[in-house]
Amino acid sequence: MYSDRDAALEQAGTMAMKLGEAFCVVSGRKNGVLIYRIYPLEGFGLPSGGTLEEVVHPRVQRRDVEPPEKISTNGF
């Protein structure tokens, strides 16, 4: 949780670069105080009462490594 929007955006940018995936900054109120939270974009669902502030994308997207081809051991 962050009380400052800029701090939340900075942390979301750091996490996006580190993990290679997009993150969302969402604002909401807790006990009458405006707070910001960071959620990964993959599988994202907006929490009730939350407002999507911004989506931070990494400069370089993470690539999923494909498994090597299975090589048959029967000579073919």
N, CA, C and O atoms as a GROMACS GRO file, in nm:
protein
  304
    1MET      N    1   0.084  -0.117   0.000
    1MET     CA    2   0.000   0.000   0.000
    1MET      C    3   0.089   0.124   0.000
    1MET      O    4   0.192   0.130   0.067
    2TYR      N    5   0.045   0.220  -0.076
    2TYR     CA    6   0.119   0.345  -0.087
    2TYR      C    7   0.022   0.461  -0.067
    2TYR      O    8  -0.093   0.455  -0.111
    3SER      N    9   0.067   0.565   0.000
    3SER     CA   10  -0.017   0.683   0.018
    3SER      C   11   0.010   0.787  -0.090
    3SER      O   12  -0.064   0.884  -0.102
    4ASP      N   13   0.117   0.767  -0.168
    4ASP     CA   14   0.156   0.860  -0.272
    4ASP      C   15   0.149   0.792  -0.408
    4ASP      O   16   0.205   0.684  -0.426
    5ARG      N   17   0.080   0.854  -0.504
    5ARG     CA   18   0.063   0.797  -0.638
    5ARG      C   19   0.198   0.781  -0.708
    5ARG      O   20   0.223   0.679  -0.772
    6ASP      N   21   0.285   0.881  -0.696
    6ASP     CA   22   0.415   0.876  -0.763
    6ASP      C   23   0.501   0.761  -0.711
    6ASP      O   24   0.571   0.696  -0.788
    7ALA      N   25   0.495   0.736  -0.581
    7ALA     CA   26   0.571   0.625  -0.523
    7ALA      C   27   0.519   0.491  -0.575
    7ALA      O   28   0.597   0.401  -0.604
    8ALA      N   29   0.387   0.479  -0.587
    8ALA     CA   30   0.327   0.356  -0.639
    8ALA      C   31   0.366   0.335  -0.785
    8ALA      O   32   0.398   0.223  -0.825
    9LEU      N   33   0.364   0.442  -0.865
    9LEU     CA   34   0.404   0.431  -1.006
    9LEU      C   35   0.550   0.394  -1.020
    9LEU      O   36   0.587   0.315  -1.107
   10GLU      N   37   0.634   0.451  -0.936
   10GLU     CA   38   0.777   0.418  -0.940
   10GLU      C   39   0.801   0.272  -0.906
   10GLU      O   40   0.879   0.204  -0.973
   11GLN      N   41   0.735   0.223  -0.802
   11GLN     CA   42   0.750   0.083  -0.764
   11GLN      C   43   0.694  -0.010  -0.871
   11GLN      O   44   0.753  -0.115  -0.897
   12ALA      N   45   0.582   0.027  -0.932
   12ALA     CA   46   0.525  -0.054  -1.040
   12ALA      C   47   0.620  -0.060  -1.159
   12ALA      O   48   0.635  -0.166  -1.221
   13GLY      N   49   0.686   0.051  -1.191
   13GLY     CA   50   0.785   0.053  -1.298
   13GLY      C   51   0.904  -0.036  -1.268
   13GLY      O   52   0.954  -0.106  -1.355
   14THR      N   53   0.950  -0.032  -1.144
   14THR     CA   54   1.062  -0.116  -1.102
   14THR      C   55   1.025  -0.264  -1.114
   14THR      O   56   1.102  -0.344  -1.165
   15MET      N   57   0.906  -0.298  -1.066
   15MET     CA   58   0.862  -0.438  -1.073
   15MET      C   59   0.841  -0.483  -1.218
   15MET      O   60   0.872  -0.597  -1.252
   16ALA      N   61   0.790  -0.394  -1.302
   16ALA     CA   62   0.768  -0.428  -1.443
   16ALA      C   63   0.900  -0.457  -1.512
   16ALA      O   64   0.910  -0.553  -1.588
   17MET      N   65   1.002  -0.376  -1.486
   17MET     CA   66   1.132  -0.398  -1.548
   17MET      C   67   1.198  -0.525  -1.493
   17MET      O   68   1.262  -0.600  -1.568
   18LYS      N   69   1.183  -0.548  -1.365
   18LYS     CA   70   1.247  -0.663  -1.300
   18LYS      C   71   1.185  -0.795  -1.346
   18LYS      O   72   1.257  -0.892  -1.373
   19LEU      N   73   1.051  -0.799  -1.355
   19LEU     CA   74   0.982  -0.924  -1.387
   19LEU      C   75   0.942  -0.937  -1.534
   19LEU      O   76   0.906  -1.046  -1.578
   20GLY      N   77   0.949  -0.827  -1.610
   20GLY     CA   78   0.917  -0.833  -1.752
   20GLY      C   79   0.769  -0.846  -1.782
   20GLY      O   80   0.732  -0.899  -1.887
   21GLU      N   81   0.684  -0.799  -1.692
   21GLU     CA   82   0.540  -0.803  -1.716
   21GLU      C   83   0.476  -0.673  -1.668
   21GLU      O   84   0.535  -0.600  -1.588
   22ALA      N   85   0.356  -0.644  -1.716
   22ALA     CA   86   0.288  -0.518  -1.685
   22ALA      C   87   0.225  -0.524  -1.546
   22ALA      O   88   0.181  -0.629  -1.499
   23PHE      N   89   0.220  -0.407  -1.482
   23PHE     CA   90   0.158  -0.392  -1.351
   23PHE      C   91   0.060  -0.276  -1.353
   23PHE      O   92   0.079  -0.178  -1.426
   24CYS      N   93  -0.047  -0.287  -1.273
   24CYS     CA   94  -0.150  -0.184  -1.264
   24CYS      C   95  -0.140  -0.113  -1.129
   24CYS      O   96  -0.110  -0.175  -1.027
   25VAL      N   97  -0.164   0.018  -1.131
   25VAL     CA   98  -0.174   0.095  -1.008
   25VAL      C   99  -0.322   0.126  -0.989
   25VAL      O  100  -0.386   0.185  -1.076
   26VAL      N  101  -0.376   0.085  -0.874
   26VAL     CA  102  -0.518   0.100  -0.844
   26VAL      C  103  -0.532   0.185  -0.718
   26VAL      O  104  -0.461   0.164  -0.619
   27SER      N  105  -0.625   0.280  -0.723
   27SER     CA  106  -0.651   0.363  -0.605
   27SER      C  107  -0.782   0.321  -0.541
   27SER      O  108  -0.872   0.268  -0.607
   28GLY      N  109  -0.792   0.347  -0.413
   28GLY     CA  110  -0.913   0.318  -0.339
   28GLY      C  111  -0.906   0.384  -0.203
   28GLY      O  112  -0.804   0.444  -0.167
   29ARG      N  113  -1.011   0.373  -0.128
   29ARG     CA  114  -1.014   0.434   0.005
   29ARG      C  115  -1.016   0.325   0.112
   29ARG      O  116  -1.085   0.224   0.100
   30LYS      N  117  -0.939   0.350   0.217
   30LYS     CA  118  -0.937   0.261   0.332
   30LYS      C  119  -0.947   0.351   0.455
   30LYS      O  120  -0.858   0.433   0.481
   31ASN      N  121  -1.053   0.336   0.530
   31ASN     CA  122  -1.081   0.420   0.647
   31ASN      C  123  -1.083   0.568   0.608
   31ASN      O  124  -1.040   0.654   0.686
   32GLY      N  125  -1.134   0.598   0.489
   32GLY     CA  126  -1.146   0.736   0.444
   32GLY      C  127  -1.019   0.796   0.386
   32GLY      O  128  -1.019   0.912   0.346
   33VAL      N  129  -0.910   0.720   0.382
   33VAL     CA  130  -0.782   0.769   0.331
   33VAL      C  131  -0.756   0.708   0.194
   33VAL      O  132  -0.772   0.587   0.176
   34LEU      N  133  -0.716   0.790   0.097
   34LEU     CA  134  -0.686   0.742  -0.038
   34LEU      C  135  -0.553   0.668  -0.037
   34LEU      O  136  -0.451   0.722   0.006
   35ILE      N  137  -0.555   0.542  -0.084
   35ILE     CA  138  -0.434   0.461  -0.092
   35ILE      C  139  -0.419   0.406  -0.233
   35ILE      O  140  -0.514   0.405  -0.311
   36TYR      N  141  -0.299   0.361  -0.264
   36TYR     CA  142  -0.268   0.302  -0.395
   36TYR      C  143  -0.208   0.164  -0.373
   36TYR      O  144  -0.131   0.142  -0.280
   37ARG      N  145  -0.245   0.073  -0.460
   37ARG     CA  146  -0.190  -0.063  -0.458
   37ARG      C  147  -0.143  -0.100  -0.596
   37ARG      O  148  -0.186  -0.042  -0.696
   38ILE      N  149  -0.054  -0.199  -0.601
   38ILE     CA  150   0.003  -0.246  -0.727
   38ILE      C  151  -0.040  -0.391  -0.748
   38ILE      O  152  -0.028  -0.474  -0.658
   39TYR      N  153  -0.090  -0.419  -0.868
   39TYR     CA  154  -0.133  -0.555  -0.904
   39TYR      C  155  -0.072  -0.593  -1.038
   39TYR      O  156  -0.057  -0.506  -1.125
   40PRO      N  157  -0.037  -0.721  -1.058
   40PRO     CA  158   0.008  -0.763  -1.191
   40PRO      C  159  -0.109  -0.760  -1.289
   40PRO      O  160  -0.222  -0.790  -1.252
   41LEU      N  161  -0.082  -0.724  -1.414
   41LEU     CA  162  -0.187  -0.713  -1.514
   41LEU      C  163  -0.242  -0.851  -1.551
   41LEU      O  164  -0.362  -0.865  -1.575
   42GLU      N  165  -0.157  -0.952  -1.555
   42GLU     CA  166  -0.201  -1.086  -1.590
   42GLU      C  167  -0.294  -1.139  -1.481
   42GLU      O  168  -0.255  -1.148  -1.365
   43GLY      N  169  -0.414  -1.173  -1.519
   43GLY     CA  170  -0.512  -1.222  -1.424
   43GLY      C  171  -0.574  -1.111  -1.340
   43GLY      O  172  -0.634  -1.137  -1.236
   44PHE      N  173  -0.560  -0.988  -1.385
   44PHE     CA  174  -0.606  -0.872  -1.308
   44PHE      C  175  -0.757  -0.863  -1.304
   44PHE      O  176  -0.825  -0.880  -1.406
   45GLY      N  177  -0.808  -0.837  -1.188
   45GLY     CA  178  -0.950  -0.808  -1.168
   45GLY      C  179  -0.959  -0.687  -1.077
   45GLY      O  180  -0.899  -0.686  -0.969
   46LEU      N  181  -1.030  -0.586  -1.118
   46LEU     CA  182  -1.039  -0.463  -1.041
   46LEU      C  183  -1.114  -0.489  -0.910
   46LEU      O  184  -1.227  -0.536  -0.911
   47PRO      N  185  -1.049  -0.458  -0.796
   47PRO     CA  186  -1.116  -0.479  -0.668
   47PRO      C  187  -1.238  -0.388  -0.654
   47PRO      O  188  -1.243  -0.280  -0.714
   48SER      N  189  -1.336  -0.429  -0.575
   48SER     CA  190  -1.456  -0.347  -0.558
   48SER      C  191  -1.418  -0.215  -0.493
   48SER      O  192  -1.342  -0.211  -0.395
   49GLY      N  193  -1.470  -0.107  -0.548
   49GLY     CA  194  -1.441   0.026  -0.497
   49GLY      C  195  -1.309   0.083  -0.547
   49GLY      O  196  -1.275   0.196  -0.513
   50GLY      N  197  -1.235   0.006  -0.627
   50GLY     CA  198  -1.106   0.050  -0.678
   50GLY      C  199  -1.119   0.125  -0.809
   50GLY      O  200  -1.215   0.104  -0.884
   51THR      N  201  -1.022   0.211  -0.837
   51THR     CA  202  -1.017   0.286  -0.961
   51THR      C  203  -0.882   0.261  -1.027
   51THR      O  204  -0.778   0.281  -0.965
   52LEU      N  205  -0.884   0.217  -1.151
   52LEU     CA  206  -0.760   0.192  -1.224
   52LEU      C  207  -0.695   0.326  -1.255
   52LEU      O  208  -0.753   0.408  -1.327
   53GLU      N  209  -0.576   0.349  -1.202
   53GLU     CA  210  -0.505   0.474  -1.223
   53GLU      C  211  -0.419   0.467  -1.349
   53GLU      O  212  -0.428   0.555  -1.436
   54GLU      N  213  -0.337   0.364  -1.359
   54GLU     CA  214  -0.245   0.354  -1.471
   54GLU      C  215  -0.192   0.211  -1.483
   54GLU      O  216  -0.185   0.137  -1.385
   55VAL      N  217  -0.154   0.175  -1.606
   55VAL     CA  218  -0.090   0.047  -1.632
   55VAL      C  219   0.053   0.076  -1.675
   55VAL      O  220   0.076   0.156  -1.765
   56VAL      N  221   0.149   0.011  -1.610
   56VAL     CA  222   0.290   0.031  -1.638
   56VAL      C  223   0.342  -0.092  -1.712
   56VAL      O  224   0.336  -0.203  -1.660
   57HIS      N  225   0.392  -0.070  -1.833
   57HIS     CA  226   0.445  -0.180  -1.915
   57HIS      C  227   0.597  -0.179  -1.911
   57HIS      O  228   0.657  -0.072  -1.904
   58PRO      N  229   0.660  -0.297  -1.914
   58PRO     CA  230   0.807  -0.303  -1.918
   58PRO      C  231   0.857  -0.265  -2.057
   58PRO      O  232   0.784  -0.275  -2.155
   59ARG      N  233   0.981  -0.223  -2.064
   59ARG     CA  234   1.041  -0.191  -2.194
   59ARG      C  235   1.064  -0.318  -2.274
   59ARG      O  236   1.050  -0.319  -2.396
   60VAL      N  237   1.100  -0.425  -2.205
   60VAL     CA  238   1.127  -0.553  -2.269
   60VAL      C  239   1.032  -0.657  -2.209
   60VAL      O  240   1.032  -0.678  -2.088
   61GLN      N  241   0.952  -0.720  -2.295
   61GLN     CA  242   0.859  -0.822  -2.248
   61GLN      C  243   0.933  -0.951  -2.219
   61GLN      O  244   1.026  -0.988  -2.290
   62ARG      N  245   0.891  -1.019  -2.114
   62ARG     CA  246   0.949  -1.148  -2.080
   62ARG      C  247   0.900  -1.251  -2.180
   62ARG      O  248   0.781  -1.253  -2.214
   63ARG      N  249   0.988  -1.334  -2.227
   63ARG     CA  250   0.950  -1.442  -2.320
   63ARG      C  251   0.946  -1.573  -2.245
   63ARG      O  252   1.036  -1.605  -2.167
   64ASP      N  253   0.841  -1.649  -2.270
   64ASP     CA  254   0.833  -1.782  -2.213
   64ASP      C  255   0.920  -1.874  -2.296
   64ASP      O  256   0.909  -1.878  -2.419
   65VAL      N  257   1.006  -1.947  -2.230
   65VAL     CA  258   1.097  -2.036  -2.299
   65VAL      C  259   1.022  -2.161  -2.342
   65VAL      O  260   0.953  -2.225  -2.262
   66GLU      N  261   1.036  -2.196  -2.470
   66GLU     CA  262   0.971  -2.316  -2.520
   66GLU      C  263   1.054  -2.437  -2.481
   66GLU      O  264   1.177  -2.431  -2.482
   67PRO      N  265   0.987  -2.546  -2.447
   67PRO     CA  266   1.062  -2.667  -2.414
   67PRO      C  267   1.132  -2.721  -2.539
   67PRO      O  268   1.082  -2.703  -2.650
   68PRO      N  269   1.245  -2.787  -2.523
   68PRO     CA  270   1.313  -2.842  -2.640
   68PRO      C  271   1.228  -2.951  -2.705
   68PRO      O  272   1.147  -3.017  -2.641
   69GLU      N  273   1.252  -2.968  -2.836
   69GLU     CA  274   1.178  -3.071  -2.908
   69GLU      C  275   1.214  -3.208  -2.855
   69GLU      O  276   1.329  -3.234  -2.819
   70LYS      N  277   1.115  -3.294  -2.850
   70LYS     CA  278   1.141  -3.429  -2.805
   70LYS      C  279   1.207  -3.506  -2.918
   70LYS      O  280   1.154  -3.512  -3.029
   71ILE      N  281   1.320  -3.562  -2.890
   71ILE     CA  282   1.393  -3.638  -2.990
   71ILE      C  283   1.366  -3.786  -2.965
   71ILE      O  284   1.389  -3.838  -2.855
   72SER      N  285   1.319  -3.851  -3.067
   72SER     CA  286   1.285  -3.992  -3.055
   72SER      C  287   1.412  -4.074  -3.031
   72SER      O  288   1.517  -4.045  -3.088
   73THR      N  289   1.400  -4.174  -2.948
   73THR     CA  290   1.515  -4.261  -2.919
   73THR      C  291   1.512  -4.389  -3.002
   73THR      O  292   1.597  -4.476  -2.985
   74ASN      N  293   1.412  -4.399  -3.093
   74ASN     CA  294   1.403  -4.523  -3.172
   74ASN      C  295   1.472  -4.511  -3.308
   74ASN      O  296   1.452  -4.597  -3.394
   75GLY      N  297   1.550  -4.408  -3.330
   75GLY     CA  298   1.626  -4.397  -3.454
   75GLY      C  299   1.557  -4.319  -3.563
   75GLY      O  300   1.617  -4.297  -3.668
   76PHE      N  301   1.436  -4.275  -3.545
   76PHE     CA  302   1.368  -4.199  -3.649
   76PHE      C  303   1.364  -4.054  -3.615
   76PHE      O  304   1.310  -3.974  -3.691
   0.00000   0.00000   0.00000
